[in-house]
Amino acid sequence: MGSLNKVVFMLASCLILFSCSGENDSNSATSQKDHVWKEQTDTIDKAKEVEGMMLESAAATREAIDKHDE
């Protein structure tokens, strides 16, 4: 009878464990947005945007210089 109690206890423990872990899955999209390095990755993204703007500005400046030289 002792082994049957162990099996029932293990099944109940697994059921409780798996049922609790399902609640966190609905918030996984939110938790992926808010991670430990969110501030750093946001800064990197912003720097990439600024880099793109600088490259566009440099290209426009080159075009203006080229048109002026002609």
mmCIF file of the N, C-alpha and C atoms, coordinates in Angstrom:
data_MODEL
# 
_entry.id   MODEL 
# 
loop_
_atom_site.group_PDB 
_atom_site.id 
_atom_site.type_symbol 
_atom_site.label_atom_id 
_atom_site.label_alt_id 
_atom_site.label_comp_id 
_atom_site.label_asym_id 
_atom_site.label_entity_id 
_atom_site.label_seq_id 
_atom_site.pdbx_PDB_ins_code 
_atom_site.Cartn_x 
_atom_site.Cartn_y 
_atom_site.Cartn_z 
_atom_site.occupancy 
_atom_site.B_iso_or_equiv 
_atom_site.pdbx_formal_charge 
_atom_site.auth_seq_id 
_atom_site.auth_comp_id 
_atom_site.auth_asym_id 
_atom_site.auth_atom_id 
_atom_site.pdbx_PDB_model_num 
ATOM 1   N N  . MET A 1 1  ? 0.814  -1.189 0.000   1.00 0.00 ? 1  MET A N  1 
ATOM 2   C CA . MET A 1 1  ? 0.000  0.000  0.000   1.00 0.00 ? 1  MET A CA 1 
ATOM 3   C C  . MET A 1 1  ? 0.858  1.253  0.000   1.00 0.00 ? 1  MET A C  1 
ATOM 4   N N  . GLY A 1 2  ? 2.043  1.200  0.518   1.00 0.00 ? 2  GLY A N  1 
ATOM 5   C CA . GLY A 1 2  ? 2.926  2.353  0.580   1.00 0.00 ? 2  GLY A CA 1 
ATOM 6   C C  . GLY A 1 2  ? 3.361  2.833  -0.797  1.00 0.00 ? 2  GLY A C  1 
ATOM 7   N N  . SER A 1 3  ? 3.594  1.908  -1.732  1.00 0.00 ? 3  SER A N  1 
ATOM 8   C CA . SER A 1 3  ? 4.023  2.318  -3.069  1.00 0.00 ? 3  SER A CA 1 
ATOM 9   C C  . SER A 1 3  ? 2.879  2.994  -3.824  1.00 0.00 ? 3  SER A C  1 
ATOM 10  N N  . LEU A 1 4  ? 1.642  2.582  -3.555  1.00 0.00 ? 4  LEU A N  1 
ATOM 11  C CA . LEU A 1 4  ? 0.485  3.221  -4.186  1.00 0.00 ? 4  LEU A CA 1 
ATOM 12  C C  . LEU A 1 4  ? 0.358  4.663  -3.701  1.00 0.00 ? 4  LEU A C  1 
ATOM 13  N N  . ASN A 1 5  ? 0.595  4.895  -2.424  1.00 0.00 ? 5  ASN A N  1 
ATOM 14  C CA . ASN A 1 5  ? 0.558  6.256  -1.883  1.00 0.00 ? 5  ASN A CA 1 
ATOM 15  C C  . ASN A 1 5  ? 1.638  7.135  -2.526  1.00 0.00 ? 5  ASN A C  1 
ATOM 16  N N  . LYS A 1 6  ? 2.817  6.569  -2.742  1.00 0.00 ? 6  LYS A N  1 
ATOM 17  C CA . LYS A 1 6  ? 3.902  7.311  -3.379  1.00 0.00 ? 6  LYS A CA 1 
ATOM 18  C C  . LYS A 1 6  ? 3.522  7.701  -4.809  1.00 0.00 ? 6  LYS A C  1 
ATOM 19  N N  . VAL A 1 7  ? 2.917  6.778  -5.541  1.00 0.00 ? 7  VAL A N  1 
ATOM 20  C CA . VAL A 1 7  ? 2.524  7.042  -6.926  1.00 0.00 ? 7  VAL A CA 1 
ATOM 21  C C  . VAL A 1 7  ? 1.451  8.128  -6.966  1.00 0.00 ? 7  VAL A C  1 
ATOM 22  N N  . VAL A 1 8  ? 0.473  8.038  -6.097  1.00 0.00 ? 8  VAL A N  1 
ATOM 23  C CA . VAL A 1 8  ? -0.596 9.036  -6.049  1.00 0.00 ? 8  VAL A CA 1 
ATOM 24  C C  . VAL A 1 8  ? -0.014 10.395 -5.673  1.00 0.00 ? 8  VAL A C  1 
ATOM 25  N N  . PHE A 1 9  ? 0.879  10.405 -4.719  1.00 0.00 ? 9  PHE A N  1 
ATOM 26  C CA . PHE A 1 9  ? 1.515  11.660 -4.308  1.00 0.00 ? 9  PHE A CA 1 
ATOM 27  C C  . PHE A 1 9  ? 2.315  12.266 -5.458  1.00 0.00 ? 9  PHE A C  1 
ATOM 28  N N  . MET A 1 10 ? 3.081  11.458 -6.191  1.00 0.00 ? 10 MET A N  1 
ATOM 29  C CA . MET A 1 10 ? 3.867  11.946 -7.327  1.00 0.00 ? 10 MET A CA 1 
ATOM 30  C C  . MET A 1 10 ? 2.962  12.484 -8.431  1.00 0.00 ? 10 MET A C  1 
ATOM 31  N N  . LEU A 1 11 ? 1.872  11.785 -8.729  1.00 0.00 ? 11 LEU A N  1 
ATOM 32  C CA . LEU A 1 11 ? 0.940  12.247 -9.762  1.00 0.00 ? 11 LEU A CA 1 
ATOM 33  C C  . LEU A 1 11 ? 0.284  13.559 -9.358  1.00 0.00 ? 11 LEU A C  1 
ATOM 34  N N  . ALA A 1 12 ? -0.108 13.664 -8.105  1.00 0.00 ? 12 ALA A N  1 
ATOM 35  C CA . ALA A 1 12 ? -0.727 14.901 -7.624  1.00 0.00 ? 12 ALA A CA 1 
ATOM 36  C C  . ALA A 1 12 ? 0.285  16.054 -7.665  1.00 0.00 ? 12 ALA A C  1 
ATOM 37  N N  . SER A 1 13 ? 1.519  15.777 -7.294  1.00 0.00 ? 13 SER A N  1 
ATOM 38  C CA . SER A 1 13 ? 2.558  16.811 -7.331  1.00 0.00 ? 13 SER A CA 1 
ATOM 39  C C  . SER A 1 13 ? 2.806  17.283 -8.763  1.00 0.00 ? 13 SER A C  1 
ATOM 40  N N  . CYS A 1 14 ? 2.875  16.347 -9.687  1.00 0.00 ? 14 CYS A N  1 
ATOM 41  C CA . CYS A 1 14 ? 3.081  16.719 -11.096 1.00 0.00 ? 14 CYS A CA 1 
ATOM 42  C C  . CYS A 1 14 ? 1.904  17.519 -11.631 1.00 0.00 ? 14 CYS A C  1 
ATOM 43  N N  . LEU A 1 15 ? 0.703  17.127 -11.265 1.00 0.00 ? 15 LEU A N  1 
ATOM 44  C CA . LEU A 1 15 ? -0.485 17.835 -11.714 1.00 0.00 ? 15 LEU A CA 1 
ATOM 45  C C  . LEU A 1 15 ? -0.482 19.275 -11.204 1.00 0.00 ? 15 LEU A C  1 
ATOM 46  N N  . ILE A 1 16 ? -0.154 19.461 -9.946  1.00 0.00 ? 16 ILE A N  1 
ATOM 47  C CA . ILE A 1 16 ? -0.095 20.808 -9.365  1.00 0.00 ? 16 ILE A CA 1 
ATOM 48  C C  . ILE A 1 16 ? 1.019  21.621 -10.024 1.00 0.00 ? 16 ILE A C  1 
ATOM 49  N N  . LEU A 1 17 ? 2.166  21.006 -10.223 1.00 0.00 ? 17 LEU A N  1 
ATOM 50  C CA . LEU A 1 17 ? 3.310  21.697 -10.811 1.00 0.00 ? 17 LEU A CA 1 
ATOM 51  C C  . LEU A 1 17 ? 3.009  22.148 -12.239 1.00 0.00 ? 17 LEU A C  1 
ATOM 52  N N  . PHE A 1 18 ? 2.433  21.272 -13.049 1.00 0.00 ? 18 PHE A N  1 
ATOM 53  C CA . PHE A 1 18 ? 2.152  21.621 -14.438 1.00 0.00 ? 18 PHE A CA 1 
ATOM 54  C C  . PHE A 1 18 ? 0.990  22.593 -14.564 1.00 0.00 ? 18 PHE A C  1 
ATOM 55  N N  . SER A 1 19 ? 0.027  22.510 -13.682 1.00 0.00 ? 19 SER A N  1 
ATOM 56  C CA . SER A 1 19 ? -1.100 23.439 -13.765 1.00 0.00 ? 19 SER A CA 1 
ATOM 57  C C  . SER A 1 19 ? -0.673 24.846 -13.372 1.00 0.00 ? 19 SER A C  1 
ATOM 58  N N  . CYS A 1 20 ? 0.267  25.003 -12.476 1.00 0.00 ? 20 CYS A N  1 
ATOM 59  C CA . CYS A 1 20 ? 0.751  26.327 -12.076 1.00 0.00 ? 20 CYS A CA 1 
ATOM 60  C C  . CYS A 1 20 ? 1.629  26.943 -13.144 1.00 0.00 ? 20 CYS A C  1 
ATOM 61  N N  . SER A 1 21 ? 2.366  26.132 -13.874 1.00 0.00 ? 21 SER A N  1 
ATOM 62  C CA . SER A 1 21 ? 3.274  26.685 -14.876 1.00 0.00 ? 21 SER A CA 1 
ATOM 63  C C  . SER A 1 21 ? 2.520  27.231 -16.081 1.00 0.00 ? 21 SER A C  1 
ATOM 64  N N  . GLY A 1 22 ? 1.298  26.853 -16.318 1.00 0.00 ? 22 GLY A N  1 
ATOM 65  C CA . GLY A 1 22 ? 0.526  27.336 -17.450 1.00 0.00 ? 22 GLY A CA 1 
ATOM 66  C C  . GLY A 1 22 ? 0.108  28.780 -17.320 1.00 0.00 ? 22 GLY A C  1 
ATOM 67  N N  . GLU A 1 23 ? -0.010 29.299 -16.119 1.00 0.00 ? 23 GLU A N  1 
ATOM 68  C CA . GLU A 1 23 ? -0.424 30.680 -15.917 1.00 0.00 ? 23 GLU A CA 1 
ATOM 69  C C  . GLU A 1 23 ? 0.615  31.653 -16.440 1.00 0.00 ? 23 GLU A C  1 
ATOM 70  N N  . ASN A 1 24 ? 1.867  31.331 -16.321 1.00 0.00 ? 24 ASN A N  1 
ATOM 71  C CA . ASN A 1 24 ? 2.938  32.234 -16.722 1.00 0.00 ? 24 ASN A CA 1 
ATOM 72  C C  . ASN A 1 24 ? 3.089  32.312 -18.236 1.00 0.00 ? 24 ASN A C  1 
ATOM 73  N N  . ASP A 1 25 ? 2.590  31.317 -18.986 1.00 0.00 ? 25 ASP A N  1 
ATOM 74  C CA . ASP A 1 25 ? 2.723  31.306 -20.430 1.00 0.00 ? 25 ASP A CA 1 
ATOM 75  C C  . ASP A 1 25 ? 1.967  32.458 -21.081 1.00 0.00 ? 25 ASP A C  1 
ATOM 76  N N  . SER A 1 26 ? 0.855  32.888 -20.509 1.00 0.00 ? 26 SER A N  1 
ATOM 77  C CA . SER A 1 26 ? 0.090  33.972 -21.106 1.00 0.00 ? 26 SER A CA 1 
ATOM 78  C C  . SER A 1 26 ? 0.832  35.291 -21.004 1.00 0.00 ? 26 SER A C  1 
ATOM 79  N N  . ASN A 1 27 ? 1.731  35.415 -20.052 1.00 0.00 ? 27 ASN A N  1 
ATOM 80  C CA . ASN A 1 27 ? 2.504  36.638 -19.877 1.00 0.00 ? 27 ASN A CA 1 
ATOM 81  C C  . ASN A 1 27 ? 3.879  36.541 -20.518 1.00 0.00 ? 27 ASN A C  1 
ATOM 82  N N  . SER A 1 28 ? 4.142  35.492 -21.298 1.00 0.00 ? 28 SER A N  1 
ATOM 83  C CA . SER A 1 28 ? 5.474  35.318 -21.859 1.00 0.00 ? 28 SER A CA 1 
ATOM 84  C C  . SER A 1 28 ? 5.799  36.404 -22.873 1.00 0.00 ? 28 SER A C  1 
ATOM 85  N N  . ALA A 1 29 ? 4.820  36.901 -23.631 1.00 0.00 ? 29 ALA A N  1 
ATOM 86  C CA . ALA A 1 29 ? 5.078  37.990 -24.574 1.00 0.00 ? 29 ALA A CA 1 
ATOM 87  C C  . ALA A 1 29 ? 5.464  39.255 -23.830 1.00 0.00 ? 29 ALA A C  1 
ATOM 88  N N  . THR A 1 30 ? 4.805  39.515 -22.730 1.00 0.00 ? 30 THR A N  1 
ATOM 89  C CA . THR A 1 30 ? 5.133  40.687 -21.929 1.00 0.00 ? 30 THR A CA 1 
ATOM 90  C C  . THR A 1 30 ? 6.493  40.524 -21.280 1.00 0.00 ? 30 THR A C  1 
ATOM 91  N N  . SER A 1 31 ? 6.786  39.340 -20.791 1.00 0.00 ? 31 SER A N  1 
ATOM 92  C CA . SER A 1 31 ? 8.063  39.138 -20.113 1.00 0.00 ? 31 SER A CA 1 
ATOM 93  C C  . SER A 1 31 ? 9.224  39.192 -21.091 1.00 0.00 ? 31 SER A C  1 
ATOM 94  N N  . GLN A 1 32 ? 9.013  38.839 -22.356 1.00 0.00 ? 32 GLN A N  1 
ATOM 95  C CA . GLN A 1 32 ? 10.082 38.949 -23.339 1.00 0.00 ? 32 GLN A CA 1 
ATOM 96  C C  . GLN A 1 32 ? 10.386 40.409 -23.650 1.00 0.00 ? 32 GLN A C  1 
ATOM 97  N N  . LYS A 1 33 ? 9.392  41.270 -23.588 1.00 0.00 ? 33 LYS A N  1 
ATOM 98  C CA . LYS A 1 33 ? 9.620  42.687 -23.829 1.00 0.00 ? 33 LYS A CA 1 
ATOM 99  C C  . LYS A 1 33 ? 10.373 43.320 -22.672 1.00 0.00 ? 33 LYS A C  1 
ATOM 100 N N  . ASP A 1 34 ? 10.103 42.883 -21.460 1.00 0.00 ? 34 ASP A N  1 
ATOM 101 C CA . ASP A 1 34 ? 10.743 43.426 -20.272 1.00 0.00 ? 34 ASP A CA 1 
ATOM 102 C C  . ASP A 1 34 ? 11.765 42.425 -19.747 1.00 0.00 ? 34 ASP A C  1 
ATOM 103 N N  . HIS A 1 35 ? 12.970 42.492 -20.284 1.00 0.00 ? 35 HIS A N  1 
ATOM 104 C CA . HIS A 1 35 ? 14.011 41.592 -19.814 1.00 0.00 ? 35 HIS A CA 1 
ATOM 105 C C  . HIS A 1 35 ? 15.100 42.388 -19.103 1.00 0.00 ? 35 HIS A C  1 
ATOM 106 N N  . VAL A 1 36 ? 16.066 41.702 -18.617 1.00 0.00 ? 36 VAL A N  1 
ATOM 107 C CA . VAL A 1 36 ? 17.090 42.302 -17.771 1.00 0.00 ? 36 VAL A CA 1 
ATOM 108 C C  . VAL A 1 36 ? 17.853 43.407 -18.506 1.00 0.00 ? 36 VAL A C  1 
ATOM 109 N N  . TRP A 1 37 ? 18.116 43.204 -19.786 1.00 0.00 ? 37 TRP A N  1 
ATOM 110 C CA . TRP A 1 37 ? 18.922 44.154 -20.546 1.00 0.00 ? 37 TRP A CA 1 
ATOM 111 C C  . TRP A 1 37 ? 18.068 45.048 -21.439 1.00 0.00 ? 37 TRP A C  1 
ATOM 112 N N  . LYS A 1 38 ? 16.818 45.275 -21.064 1.00 0.00 ? 38 LYS A N  1 
ATOM 113 C CA . LYS A 1 38 ? 15.914 46.067 -21.895 1.00 0.00 ? 38 LYS A CA 1 
ATOM 114 C C  . LYS A 1 38 ? 16.467 47.460 -22.139 1.00 0.00 ? 38 LYS A C  1 
ATOM 115 N N  . GLU A 1 39 ? 16.988 48.102 -21.105 1.00 0.00 ? 39 GLU A N  1 
ATOM 116 C CA . GLU A 1 39 ? 17.521 49.458 -21.260 1.00 0.00 ? 39 GLU A CA 1 
ATOM 117 C C  . GLU A 1 39 ? 18.698 49.471 -22.236 1.00 0.00 ? 39 GLU A C  1 
ATOM 118 N N  . GLN A 1 40 ? 19.572 48.474 -22.131 1.00 0.00 ? 40 GLN A N  1 
ATOM 119 C CA . GLN A 1 40 ? 20.725 48.421 -23.014 1.00 0.00 ? 40 GLN A CA 1 
ATOM 120 C C  . GLN A 1 40 ? 20.307 48.146 -24.457 1.00 0.00 ? 40 GLN A C  1 
ATOM 121 N N  . THR A 1 41 ? 19.382 47.217 -24.672 1.00 0.00 ? 41 THR A N  1 
ATOM 122 C CA . THR A 1 41 ? 18.947 46.929 -26.038 1.00 0.00 ? 41 THR A CA 1 
ATOM 123 C C  . THR A 1 41 ? 18.181 48.102 -26.628 1.00 0.00 ? 41 THR A C  1 
ATOM 124 N N  . ASP A 1 42 ? 17.418 48.815 -25.806 1.00 0.00 ? 42 ASP A N  1 
ATOM 125 C CA . ASP A 1 42 ? 16.740 50.018 -26.295 1.00 0.00 ? 42 ASP A CA 1 
ATOM 126 C C  . ASP A 1 42 ? 17.754 51.068 -26.724 1.00 0.00 ? 42 ASP A C  1 
ATOM 127 N N  . THR A 1 43 ? 18.831 51.212 -25.965 1.00 0.00 ? 43 THR A N  1 
ATOM 128 C CA . THR A 1 43 ? 19.878 52.170 -26.307 1.00 0.00 ? 43 THR A CA 1 
ATOM 129 C C  . THR A 1 43 ? 20.559 51.778 -27.611 1.00 0.00 ? 43 THR A C  1 
ATOM 130 N N  . ILE A 1 44 ? 20.813 50.502 -27.792 1.00 0.00 ? 44 ILE A N  1 
ATOM 131 C CA . ILE A 1 44 ? 21.429 50.020 -29.033 1.00 0.00 ? 44 ILE A CA 1 
ATOM 132 C C  . ILE A 1 44 ? 20.503 50.282 -30.217 1.00 0.00 ? 44 ILE A C  1 
ATOM 133 N N  . ASP A 1 45 ? 19.209 50.016 -30.060 1.00 0.00 ? 45 ASP A N  1 
ATOM 134 C CA . ASP A 1 45 ? 18.254 50.274 -31.128 1.00 0.00 ? 45 ASP A CA 1 
ATOM 135 C C  . ASP A 1 45 ? 18.205 51.751 -31.487 1.00 0.00 ? 45 ASP A C  1 
ATOM 136 N N  . LYS A 1 46 ? 18.234 52.592 -30.488 1.00 0.00 ? 46 LYS A N  1 
ATOM 137 C CA . LYS A 1 46 ? 18.213 54.031 -30.720 1.00 0.00 ? 46 LYS A CA 1 
ATOM 138 C C  . LYS A 1 46 ? 19.487 54.470 -31.443 1.00 0.00 ? 46 LYS A C  1 
ATOM 139 N N  . ALA A 1 47 ? 20.616 53.909 -31.065 1.00 0.00 ? 47 ALA A N  1 
ATOM 140 C CA . ALA A 1 47 ? 21.885 54.240 -31.715 1.00 0.00 ? 47 ALA A CA 1 
ATOM 141 C C  . ALA A 1 47 ? 21.864 53.817 -33.181 1.00 0.00 ? 47 ALA A C  1 
ATOM 142 N N  . LYS A 1 48 ? 21.258 52.679 -33.477 1.00 0.00 ? 48 LYS A N  1 
ATOM 143 C CA . LYS A 1 48 ? 21.145 52.231 -34.869 1.00 0.00 ? 48 LYS A CA 1 
ATOM 144 C C  . LYS A 1 48 ? 20.279 53.193 -35.680 1.00 0.00 ? 48 LYS A C  1 
ATOM 145 N N  . GLU A 1 49 ? 19.216 53.688 -35.077 1.00 0.00 ? 49 GLU A N  1 
ATOM 146 C CA . GLU A 1 49 ? 18.366 54.661 -35.758 1.00 0.00 ? 49 GLU A CA 1 
ATOM 147 C C  . GLU A 1 49 ? 19.141 55.945 -36.038 1.00 0.00 ? 49 GLU A C  1 
ATOM 148 N N  . VAL A 1 50 ? 19.898 56.410 -35.057 1.00 0.00 ? 50 VAL A N  1 
ATOM 149 C CA . VAL A 1 50 ? 20.690 57.628 -35.228 1.00 0.00 ? 50 VAL A CA 1 
ATOM 150 C C  . VAL A 1 50 ? 21.754 57.419 -36.301 1.00 0.00 ? 50 VAL A C  1 
ATOM 151 N N  . GLU A 1 51 ? 22.355 56.239 -36.313 1.00 0.00 ? 51 GLU A N  1 
ATOM 152 C CA . GLU A 1 51 ? 23.361 55.935 -37.328 1.00 0.00 ? 51 GLU A CA 1 
ATOM 153 C C  . GLU A 1 51 ? 22.759 56.023 -38.720 1.00 0.00 ? 51 GLU A C  1 
ATOM 154 N N  . GLY A 1 52 ? 21.557 55.486 -38.885 1.00 0.00 ? 52 GLY A N  1 
ATOM 155 C CA . GLY A 1 52 ? 20.878 55.560 -40.176 1.00 0.00 ? 52 GLY A CA 1 
ATOM 156 C C  . GLY A 1 52 ? 20.608 56.999 -40.586 1.00 0.00 ? 52 GLY A C  1 
ATOM 157 N N  . MET A 1 53 ? 20.181 57.803 -39.630 1.00 0.00 ? 53 MET A N  1 
ATOM 158 C CA . MET A 1 53 ? 19.924 59.216 -39.929 1.00 0.00 ? 53 MET A CA 1 
ATOM 159 C C  . MET A 1 53 ? 21.221 59.923 -40.315 1.00 0.00 ? 53 MET A C  1 
ATOM 160 N N  . MET A 1 54 ? 22.321 59.610 -39.643 1.00 0.00 ? 54 MET A N  1 
ATOM 161 C CA . MET A 1 54 ? 23.606 60.229 -39.962 1.00 0.00 ? 54 MET A CA 1 
ATOM 162 C C  . MET A 1 54 ? 24.091 59.826 -41.348 1.00 0.00 ? 54 MET A C  1 
ATOM 163 N N  . LEU A 1 55 ? 23.898 58.552 -41.699 1.00 0.00 ? 55 LEU A N  1 
ATOM 164 C CA . LEU A 1 55 ? 24.306 58.097 -43.026 1.00 0.00 ? 55 LEU A CA 1 
ATOM 165 C C  . LEU A 1 55 ? 23.487 58.781 -44.113 1.00 0.00 ? 55 LEU A C  1 
ATOM 166 N N  . GLU A 1 56 ? 22.190 58.945 -43.876 1.00 0.00 ? 56 GLU A N  1 
ATOM 167 C CA . GLU A 1 56 ? 21.342 59.652 -44.842 1.00 0.00 ? 56 GLU A CA 1 
ATOM 168 C C  . GLU A 1 56 ? 21.785 61.101 -44.977 1.00 0.00 ? 56 GLU A C  1 
ATOM 169 N N  . SER A 1 57 ? 22.092 61.721 -43.868 1.00 0.00 ? 57 SER A N  1 
ATOM 170 C CA . SER A 1 57 ? 22.544 63.112 -43.881 1.00 0.00 ? 57 SER A CA 1 
ATOM 171 C C  . SER A 1 57 ? 23.874 63.243 -44.617 1.00 0.00 ? 57 SER A C  1 
ATOM 172 N N  . ALA A 1 58 ? 24.790 62.319 -44.390 1.00 0.00 ? 58 ALA A N  1 
ATOM 173 C CA . ALA A 1 58 ? 26.085 62.351 -45.065 1.00 0.00 ? 58 ALA A CA 1 
ATOM 174 C C  . ALA A 1 58 ? 25.910 62.162 -46.568 1.00 0.00 ? 58 ALA A C  1 
ATOM 175 N N  . ALA A 1 59 ? 25.008 61.274 -46.959 1.00 0.00 ? 59 ALA A N  1 
ATOM 176 C CA . ALA A 1 59 ? 24.750 61.066 -48.386 1.00 0.00 ? 59 ALA A CA 1 
ATOM 177 C C  . ALA A 1 59 ? 24.155 62.323 -49.015 1.00 0.00 ? 59 ALA A C  1 
ATOM 178 N N  . ALA A 1 60 ? 23.238 62.971 -48.309 1.00 0.00 ? 60 ALA A N  1 
ATOM 179 C CA . ALA A 1 60 ? 22.647 64.208 -48.829 1.00 0.00 ? 60 ALA A CA 1 
ATOM 180 C C  . ALA A 1 60 ? 23.704 65.304 -48.936 1.00 0.00 ? 60 ALA A C  1 
ATOM 181 N N  . THR A 1 61 ? 24.602 65.372 -47.973 1.00 0.00 ? 61 THR A N  1 
ATOM 182 C CA . THR A 1 61 ? 25.680 66.365 -48.015 1.00 0.00 ? 61 THR A CA 1 
ATOM 183 C C  . THR A 1 61 ? 26.607 66.099 -49.192 1.00 0.00 ? 61 THR A C  1 
ATOM 184 N N  . ARG A 1 62 ? 26.955 64.834 -49.431 1.00 0.00 ? 62 ARG A N  1 
ATOM 185 C CA . ARG A 1 62 ? 27.805 64.480 -50.567 1.00 0.00 ? 62 ARG A CA 1 
ATOM 186 C C  . ARG A 1 62 ? 27.146 64.869 -51.881 1.00 0.00 ? 62 ARG A C  1 
ATOM 187 N N  . GLU A 1 63 ? 25.857 64.605 -51.998 1.00 0.00 ? 63 GLU A N  1 
ATOM 188 C CA . GLU A 1 63 ? 25.127 64.971 -53.216 1.00 0.00 ? 63 GLU A CA 1 
ATOM 189 C C  . GLU A 1 63 ? 25.146 66.480 -53.420 1.00 0.00 ? 63 GLU A C  1 
ATOM 190 N N  . ALA A 1 64 ? 24.943 67.223 -52.339 1.00 0.00 ? 64 ALA A N  1 
ATOM 191 C CA . ALA A 1 64 ? 24.953 68.682 -52.446 1.00 0.00 ? 64 ALA A CA 1 
ATOM 192 C C  . ALA A 1 64 ? 26.333 69.186 -52.856 1.00 0.00 ? 64 ALA A C  1 
ATOM 193 N N  . ILE A 1 65 ? 27.394 68.578 -52.320 1.00 0.00 ? 65 ILE A N  1 
ATOM 194 C CA . ILE A 1 65 ? 28.752 68.982 -52.674 1.00 0.00 ? 65 ILE A CA 1 
ATOM 195 C C  . ILE A 1 65 ? 29.015 68.653 -54.136 1.00 0.00 ? 65 ILE A C  1 
ATOM 196 N N  . ASP A 1 66 ? 28.612 67.452 -54.567 1.00 0.00 ? 66 ASP A N  1 
ATOM 197 C CA . ASP A 1 66 ? 28.814 67.040 -55.947 1.00 0.00 ? 66 ASP A CA 1 
ATOM 198 C C  . ASP A 1 66 ? 28.073 67.957 -56.915 1.00 0.00 ? 66 ASP A C  1 
ATOM 199 N N  . LYS A 1 67 ? 26.848 68.359 -56.591 1.00 0.00 ? 67 LYS A N  1 
ATOM 200 C CA . LYS A 1 67 ? 26.082 69.252 -57.459 1.00 0.00 ? 67 LYS A CA 1 
ATOM 201 C C  . LYS A 1 67 ? 26.725 70.637 -57.499 1.00 0.00 ? 67 LYS A C  1 
ATOM 202 N N  . HIS A 1 68 ? 27.293 71.063 -56.397 1.00 0.00 ? 68 HIS A N  1 
ATOM 203 C CA . HIS A 1 68 ? 27.925 72.374 -56.319 1.00 0.00 ? 68 HIS A CA 1 
ATOM 204 C C  . HIS A 1 68 ? 29.210 72.403 -57.149 1.00 0.00 ? 68 HIS A C  1 
ATOM 205 N N  . ASP A 1 69 ? 29.952 71.265 -57.149 1.00 0.00 ? 69 ASP A N  1 
ATOM 206 C CA . ASP A 1 69 ? 31.203 71.192 -57.893 1.00 0.00 ? 69 ASP A CA 1 
ATOM 207 C C  . ASP A 1 69 ? 30.973 71.153 -59.389 1.00 0.00 ? 69 ASP A C  1 
ATOM 208 N N  . GLU A 1 70 ? 29.834 70.700 -59.823 1.00 0.00 ? 70 GLU A N  1 
ATOM 209 C CA . GLU A 1 70 ? 29.577 70.574 -61.264 1.00 0.00 ? 70 GLU A CA 1 
ATOM 210 C C  . GLU A 1 70 ? 29.286 71.864 -61.837 1.00 0.00 ? 70 GLU A C  1 
# 
